[in-house]
Amino acid sequence: MKKTIRIGAGSAWWGDRVEPAVLNAERGDLDYLCFETMAEATISAAQVRARRDPTFPGYDTYLDDRMRGVLPACLKRGTRIISNQGWINPDAAAERIVHWLRELGAKGVKVASVNGSLITDRVLELTDTILENGQPTSTLAPSLVSAEVYQGAEPIVEALKAGAQIVVTGRVADPSIFMAPMMVEFGWDALDHTHLGRGNGIGHLMECGAQVTGGYFSDPGFKDVPEPWNLAFPIAEVEADGSAVITKVAGSGGAVTLQTVKEQLLYEVHDPANYITPDVVVDFTTAKLEQVGPDRVRVTNLSGKPRTPTLKVSIGCQEGFIGEDMFFYAGEGALRRAQLAKRILEERFRIVKLDAEEIRIDFLGINAIHGAMSPAPKAEPYEVAVRVAARCRTREEANKVGREVDGMAVSGVGHTGKRVPHQDRTREIIGVWSSLVPRDRIVPSIRYFES
């Protein structure tokens, strides 16, 4: 049993930067590098894309970039990789990773794929109630796109114990990805809520990547961090009792301080005393944080409670379409012209009988975020961007937004700046609902591949 292991973050979401992951792989002296690449709607969005594009393989679209970036250093160092980049097709992701291993001449490397999170075909049998509104989940049947259950660390642990150097999963709770190595290396039992509470708490600190090293935390003039263009992803030096030091590669940008760690500790936590995960219920209220050196914060005394008998399910549903476009004004009278443009569009939407559940016409920089609560500008703005959006039941109705905005180019207000609409101005809306499924009804499966 190791006394200490070093676990590094490789991403915090699908679109995260690759360079900090490479830095961790090359200079982090890591035992494990963990990639978290999902948001709540990721799998549903992937299912929608798969319906439109038969060539879409179903895994993280940046899988190639990330693996090409980190595999050379990870293979040299012996760093094991855990990632949820499998999205809706972990097997294909594993096979693609094997491809890159072979390209690098790495033979005999074992890659595992973890399946079992996708339960679209039986979610309405396994669940009863929508958590957000109390309605039966059966009411979602007409619009159901995808359903995935949050699995925990156990199948990852099984794959690592079976010798997998790389484990790729579908939907797994974010902290579980980081905790699985602790369970393997320190021999923690899956029902040991004391140690798992600590490990899951450390995983929560790591899952959002640069947020704990100064990214998203940074607020110029109020909370400054060094070299925010060069932010590193965090590294956790974890001990067998579940205490850890959060740090980063020396000489990189950003900062690891009591402030950055405290903000991430409470990020997306509804009840700090009862943070529910598939593995354990974490209690953050007992935590003790100490700054023990530059960019080194020690975290101790996290605690845990027994895991719940149910697992959370995210249910993605098709909920219509949004039509959206923009145009611009600059110079004296920009706001005055934008206000007339808004009136023109409101009338024209009535003329074309736009059937919309909601319409927004916002002036960026003036009222686009807080709407009617925005204070009046103290001075005449030099430029105004007008954003127009409508939520509609059908794509045909949503398409009317772009058509009427196009008309503003020569049938609107003087000095209108209009973009050439090369991009699709209508997008499908995926709503995400939640429910609970009995834990014993979910059985993960693991496949093994070898380069």
C-alpha positions in Angstrom: 0.0 0.0 0.0 1.3 3.4 -1.0 1.5 6.1 1.7 0.7 8.9 -0.7 -0.6 9.1 -4.3 -0.6 12.1 -6.7 -3.8 12.5 -8.7 -4.0 15.3 -11.3 -7.0 16.8 -13.1 -7.0 16.7 -17.0 -10.2 18.6 -17.7 -13.3 20.0 -16.0 -15.7 19.9 -18.9 -16.0 18.9 -22.5 -14.6 22.2 -23.9 -11.7 22.6 -21.4 -8.2 23.4 -22.5 -5.8 20.6 -23.3 -2.5 22.3 -22.5 -2.9 22.2 -18.7 -3.6 18.4 -18.9 -0.3 18.0 -20.9 1.5 20.1 -18.3 0.2 17.8 -15.5 1.1 14.7 -17.5 4.6 15.9 -18.3 5.6 17.7 -15.0 3.0 16.6 -12.4 4.8 13.4 -11.4 1.3 11.8 -11.3 0.1 8.3 -10.4 -3.3 9.1 -12.0 -4.6 11.7 -14.4 -8.4 12.1 -14.4 -10.6 13.7 -17.1 -14.1 15.0 -16.4 -15.8 16.0 -19.6 -19.5 16.1 -19.0 -22.3 18.6 -18.0 -25.8 17.6 -17.2 -27.0 17.8 -20.8 -23.9 16.2 -22.4 -25.3 12.8 -23.0 -28.7 14.0 -24.3 -26.9 16.4 -26.7 -24.8 13.5 -27.8 -27.9 11.4 -28.5 -29.4 14.3 -30.5 -26.2 14.5 -32.6 -26.1 10.8 -33.1 -29.7 10.9 -34.5 -28.7 13.6 -37.0 -25.2 12.3 -37.8 -24.7 8.6 -38.3 -21.0 9.1 -38.4 -20.8 10.5 -34.9 -18.9 7.9 -32.8 -20.6 8.9 -29.5 -17.6 9.8 -27.4 -16.0 13.1 -26.5 -15.2 15.1 -29.6 -11.9 16.1 -28.1 -10.8 12.6 -27.2 -8.1 12.5 -29.9 -6.6 15.9 -28.9 -6.5 14.9 -25.2 -5.0 11.5 -25.8 -2.5 12.6 -28.3 -1.4 15.3 -25.8 -1.0 13.2 -22.6 -0.4 9.6 -23.7 3.4 10.0 -24.4 4.1 11.4 -20.9 1.7 9.1 -19.1 3.2 6.0 -20.7 6.7 7.1 -19.9 5.8 7.9 -16.3 3.4 5.0 -15.8 0.5 7.3 -15.0 -2.9 5.7 -15.2 -5.7 7.5 -16.8 -9.4 7.6 -15.8 -11.9 9.5 -18.0 -15.6 9.8 -18.6 -15.0 10.7 -22.2 -17.0 7.7 -23.3 -20.2 9.6 -23.2 -22.8 7.4 -25.0 -20.3 4.9 -26.4 -17.5 4.0 -23.9 -16.5 0.9 -26.0 -15.8 3.0 -29.1 -13.8 5.5 -26.9 -11.7 2.6 -25.6 -11.1 1.3 -29.1 -10.0 4.8 -30.2 -7.6 5.1 -27.3 -6.2 1.7 -28.3 -5.6 3.2 -31.8 -3.5 6.0 -30.3 -1.6 3.6 -28.1 -0.7 1.5 -31.2 0.3 4.7 -33.1 2.7 5.4 -30.2 4.1 1.8 -30.4 2.7 1.0 -26.9 1.9 -2.7 -27.0 0.1 -4.7 -24.3 -1.6 -1.7 -22.6 -4.9 -2.7 -21.1 -7.9 -0.3 -21.6 -11.2 -0.8 -19.9 -14.6 0.6 -20.8 -17.4 1.0 -18.2 -21.0 0.8 -19.4 -24.3 0.6 -17.6 -25.2 4.2 -17.1 -27.5 4.5 -20.2 -31.0 3.3 -19.2 -33.1 5.2 -21.8 -35.0 2.0 -22.8 -36.1 1.3 -19.3 -36.0 4.5 -17.3 -39.8 4.8 -17.2 -40.0 1.4 -15.6 -37.3 2.1 -13.1 -38.4 5.6 -11.9 -41.6 7.0 -10.6 -41.4 10.7 -9.9 -39.8 13.8 -11.4 -37.9 15.4 -8.6 -38.3 19.0 -9.9 -42.1 19.1 -10.1 -43.4 15.9 -8.5 -45.1 14.7 -11.7 -44.9 11.0 -12.8 -41.9 10.3 -15.0 -44.3 8.7 -17.5 -45.3 12.2 -18.5 -41.9 12.6 -20.2 -42.4 9.7 -22.5 -43.4 11.7 -25.6 -40.3 13.9 -25.5 -37.7 11.4 -24.0 -34.3 11.6 -25.7 -31.9 10.0 -23.2 -31.7 8.8 -19.6 -28.5 8.1 -17.7 -27.9 7.1 -14.2 -24.9 8.4 -12.2 -22.7 5.5 -11.4 -20.0 5.6 -8.7 -16.4 4.5 -8.3 -16.9 0.8 -7.9 -16.7 -0.3 -11.6 -13.7 1.9 -12.1 -12.1 0.3 -9.1 -12.8 -3.2 -10.5 -11.2 -2.2 -13.8 -8.1 -0.8 -12.2 -7.7 -3.9 -10.0 -8.0 -6.0 -13.1 -4.9 -4.2 -14.5 -6.4 -1.5 -16.7 -3.9 1.3 -17.4 -6.7 3.4 -18.8 -10.4 3.4 -17.8 -13.0 5.2 -19.9 -16.6 5.5 -18.7 -20.0 6.9 -19.6 -21.9 8.9 -16.9 -20.1 8.6 -13.6 -20.4 11.1 -10.8 -17.5 13.6 -11.1 -15.9 13.0 -7.7 -16.0 9.3 -8.2 -13.5 9.5 -11.1 -10.9 10.9 -8.7 -11.8 8.8 -5.7 -11.5 5.4 -7.4 -7.6 5.5 -7.3 -7.8 6.2 -3.6 -10.0 3.1 -3.1 -7.5 1.0 -5.1 -4.3 2.2 -3.6 -5.4 2.5 0.0 -7.7 -0.5 0.1 -10.8 1.4 1.1 -14.0 -0.6 1.1 -17.0 0.6 -0.9 -19.1 0.8 2.3 -16.4 2.6 4.4 -18.2 6.0 4.5 -15.6 7.6 6.7 -12.8 7.2 4.2 -15.1 7.6 1.2 -16.5 10.8 2.5 -12.9 12.2 2.6 -12.0 10.8 -0.8 -15.2 12.1 -2.4 -14.7 15.5 -0.9 -11.2 15.6 -2.4 -12.7 14.5 -5.7 -15.2 17.4 -5.5 -12.3 19.8 -5.1 -10.6 18.4 -8.2 -13.5 17.8 -10.5 -13.7 21.5 -11.7 -10.1 21.7 -12.7 -8.8 25.3 -12.8 -11.6 26.6 -10.6 -9.5 25.5 -7.6 -6.3 27.0 -9.0 -7.7 30.5 -9.7 -9.9 30.0 -12.8 -13.4 31.3 -12.4 -12.3 32.6 -9.0 -10.3 35.4 -10.6 -11.9 38.9 -10.4 -9.5 41.6 -11.4 -8.8 44.3 -8.8 -10.7 42.2 -6.2 -9.3 38.7 -6.4 -6.3 38.7 -8.6 -4.3 35.6 -9.5 -0.9 35.5 -11.2 -0.8 34.7 -15.0 -4.4 33.8 -15.5 -3.6 33.0 -19.1 -1.4 30.2 -17.9 -3.7 28.4 -15.3 -2.6 24.9 -14.3 -5.0 22.1 -13.4 -4.8 21.0 -9.8 -3.0 18.1 -8.3 -4.0 16.3 -5.1 -1.4 14.6 -2.9 -3.6 12.2 -1.0 -2.7 10.2 2.1 -4.1 6.8 3.2 -6.3 8.4 5.8 -8.0 10.6 3.2 -6.3 13.9 4.0 -4.7 15.7 1.1 -2.8 18.7 -0.1 -4.2 20.5 -3.1 -1.4 22.0 -5.3 -0.3 22.6 -8.9 2.8 22.3 -11.0 5.5 24.8 -9.8 5.9 27.9 -12.0 2.5 27.7 -13.6 -0.1 30.4 -13.5 -3.0 30.8 -11.1 -3.0 30.1 -7.4 -4.0 27.6 -4.7 -5.1 29.4 -1.6 -7.6 29.1 1.2 -9.9 31.3 -0.8 -9.7 29.3 -4.1 -10.2 26.0 -2.2 -13.1 27.3 -0.1 -15.0 28.6 -3.1 -14.6 25.2 -4.9 -15.5 23.3 -1.7 -19.0 25.0 -1.7 -19.4 25.1 -5.5 -22.7 23.4 -6.7 -23.3 22.1 -3.1 -26.9 22.6 -2.0 -26.4 21.3 1.5 -22.8 21.3 2.7 -23.6 18.8 5.4 -25.2 16.3 3.0 -23.6 16.3 -0.4 -25.1 13.2 -2.0 -23.0 11.2 -4.4 -23.4 7.6 -5.6 -20.7 6.4 -3.3 -21.3 8.3 -0.1 -22.9 11.4 1.5 -20.2 13.9 2.1 -20.2 16.3 5.0 -18.1 19.4 4.3 -19.0 21.2 7.5 -16.3 19.4 9.4 -13.4 20.2 7.0 -10.3 21.9 8.1 -8.2 23.9 5.6 -4.6 25.0 6.2 -2.3 27.0 3.9 0.9 24.9 4.4 3.0 26.6 1.7 2.9 28.6 -1.5 0.1 27.0 -3.7 -0.3 24.2 -1.1 -3.6 23.9 0.9 -4.0 20.9 3.2 -7.5 19.5 3.6 -8.4 17.3 6.5 -11.4 16.3 8.6 -13.9 15.8 5.8 -16.5 13.3 6.9 -19.1 11.1 5.3 -22.4 9.3 5.9 -23.7 6.0 4.5 -24.6 6.1 0.8 -28.3 6.3 -0.2 -30.3 3.3 -1.5 -31.0 5.2 -4.7 -29.0 6.7 -7.6 -29.8 9.9 -9.4 -31.0 9.7 -13.0 -30.8 12.6 -15.5 -33.5 12.5 -18.1 -33.1 14.5 -21.3 -36.2 15.6 -23.2 -36.8 17.4 -26.4 -38.5 20.7 -25.5 -38.7 22.6 -28.7 -36.3 25.0 -30.5 -34.7 28.4 -30.1 -34.3 30.7 -33.0 -31.6 33.3 -32.3 -29.7 36.1 -34.1 -28.0 39.4 -33.6 -27.4 42.8 -35.3 -25.5 45.9 -34.3 -25.5 49.7 -34.1 -22.6 52.1 -33.4 -22.0 55.8 -32.9 -24.3 58.6 -31.7 -27.8 57.4 -31.3 -27.0 53.7 -31.2 -29.4 53.0 -28.3 -32.2 55.1 -29.9 -31.9 53.1 -33.1 -31.8 49.8 -31.2 -35.0 50.7 -29.4 -36.8 51.4 -32.7 -35.4 48.1 -34.1 -36.9 46.3 -31.2 -40.4 47.8 -31.9 -40.1 47.0 -35.6 -39.3 43.3 -34.8 -42.1 43.0 -32.3 -44.6 44.2 -34.9 -43.2 42.0 -37.6 -43.3 38.9 -35.4 -47.0 39.7 -35.1 -47.4 40.1 -38.8 -45.8 36.6 -39.5 -47.8 35.1 -36.6 -44.7 33.9 -34.8 -45.9 31.1 -32.4 -43.4 31.4 -29.5 -43.6 30.4 -25.9 -41.1 33.2 -25.1 -39.5 36.1 -27.0 -36.5 38.1 -25.9 -35.0 41.2 -27.5 -32.0 42.3 -25.5 -29.4 45.0 -25.8 -26.0 43.5 -24.9 -24.2 45.6 -22.4 -27.3 47.3 -21.2 -30.0 44.8 -20.2 -29.2 41.4 -21.6 -28.4 39.7 -18.3 -30.8 41.3 -15.7 -33.5 42.4 -18.1 -36.0 44.8 -16.6 -34.0 45.0 -13.3 -31.0 46.6 -15.2 -30.3 50.2 -14.2 -30.6 52.8 -16.9 -27.2 53.5 -18.6 -25.4 56.5 -17.1 -24.2 57.6 -20.4 -25.2 57.1 -24.0 -23.5 53.9 -25.2 -21.3 54.1 -28.2 -22.4 50.8 -29.5 -25.3 48.3 -29.0 -25.7 44.7 -30.0 -29.3 43.6 -30.3 -29.8 39.9 -29.5 -33.1 38.4 -30.6 -34.3 34.9 -29.4 -37.6 33.0 -29.4 -38.4 29.7 -27.9 -40.8 27.8 -30.1 -42.4 24.3 -30.3 -41.3 23.6 -33.9 -38.2 24.3 -35.9 -40.3 26.0 -38.6 -41.5 28.7 -36.1 -38.0 29.2 -34.7 -36.6 29.8 -38.2 -38.8 32.9 -38.4 -36.5 34.7 -36.1 -33.6 34.6 -38.4 -35.8 35.5 -41.4 -37.1 38.6 -39.8 -33.7 39.7 -38.5 -32.4 39.3 -42.1 -35.0 41.8 -43.1 -33.5 44.4 -40.8 -30.5 44.7 -43.2 -32.3 46.9 -45.7 -35.8 47.0 -44.4 -35.0 48.3 -40.9 -33.3 51.2 -39.2 -30.5 53.2 -40.7 -26.9 52.1 -39.9 -27.9 48.5 -39.0 -24.9 46.2 -38.9 -25.9 42.7 -39.9 -23.9 39.5 -39.9 -23.9 37.2 -42.9 -25.8 34.1 -41.5 -23.4 31.3 -42.3 -24.2 29.5 -39.1 -27.4 27.7 -38.1 -29.5 30.1 -36.2 -32.0 27.5 -34.9 -31.0 25.0 -32.2 -32.9 22.2 -30.5 -33.6 22.5 -26.8 -32.8 19.6 -24.5 -34.4 20.0 -21.1 -33.0 17.9 -18.2 -35.1 16.4 -15.5 -34.1 14.3 -12.5 -35.4 11.2 -10.8 -34.2 8.3 -8.6 -33.7 4.7 -9.3 -33.1 1.8 -6.9 -29.4 1.2 -6.6 -29.8 -2.6 -7.0 -31.4 -2.2 -10.4 -28.3 -0.8 -12.0 -25.6 -3.3 -12.9 -22.5 -1.9 -14.6 -20.5 -3.9 -17.1 -16.8 -3.7 -18.1 -15.1 -4.6 -21.3 -11.3 -4.9 -21.8 -9.2 -4.0 -24.8 -5.5 -4.2 -25.4 -3.1 -2.3 -27.6 
